[in-house]
Amino acid sequence: MASSWERPLSTVQGADRIVVMGVDRIVVMGDGRIEEIGTHEELLRKRGAYTALHRGQLT
């Protein structure tokens, strides 16, 4: 049997600010639905909801 640190781990993190470090994938939700899924770089390239949130934090 595998020990607990060898098993895959999924974590759901809710935040009103973007505080994602060391994650494989980011899920952006809006109005109770998934809007975008990807890495930080992928989501910035899409120029969608995540990019707007990210830019909003920089101002």
C-alpha positions in Angstrom: 0.0 0.0 0.0 1.3 3.5 -0.9 1.9 5.9 1.8 -0.2 9.1 1.9 2.5 11.3 0.3 2.8 9.0 -2.7 -0.8 9.2 -3.7 -2.1 11.9 -6.1 -3.5 14.9 -4.4 -6.2 17.3 -5.5 -6.8 20.6 -3.6 -9.5 23.1 -4.1 -8.6 26.6 -3.0 -11.0 29.6 -3.1 -9.7 33.1 -3.0 -10.7 36.6 -3.9 -7.1 37.3 -5.0 -4.9 35.2 -7.2 -2.6 33.3 -4.8 -1.6 30.3 -6.8 1.9 29.0 -6.3 3.1 25.5 -7.2 -0.1 24.3 -8.8 -0.5 22.2 -11.9 -3.7 23.7 -13.1 -6.0 26.6 -12.3 -9.7 26.6 -12.7 -11.4 30.0 -13.1 -15.1 30.0 -12.1 -17.8 32.7 -12.6 -21.5 32.6 -12.0 -21.2 29.0 -10.6 -19.6 27.7 -13.9 -16.1 26.9 -15.0 -14.9 29.6 -17.3 -11.3 28.6 -18.0 -8.8 25.9 -17.0 -5.1 25.9 -17.5 -1.7 26.8 -16.2 -0.9 30.4 -15.3 0.9 31.0 -18.6 -1.9 29.3 -20.7 -4.6 31.4 -19.0 -2.7 34.6 -19.6 -2.3 33.7 -23.3 -6.1 33.2 -23.5 -6.7 36.8 -22.4 -9.9 35.9 -20.8 -11.3 36.1 -17.2 -8.1 35.0 -15.6 -6.1 37.7 -17.4 -8.6 40.3 -16.3 -8.3 39.2 -12.7 -4.5 39.1 -12.9 -4.3 42.6 -14.4 -6.8 43.9 -11.8 -4.5 42.9 -9.0 -1.5 44.8 -10.5 -3.3 48.1 -10.5 
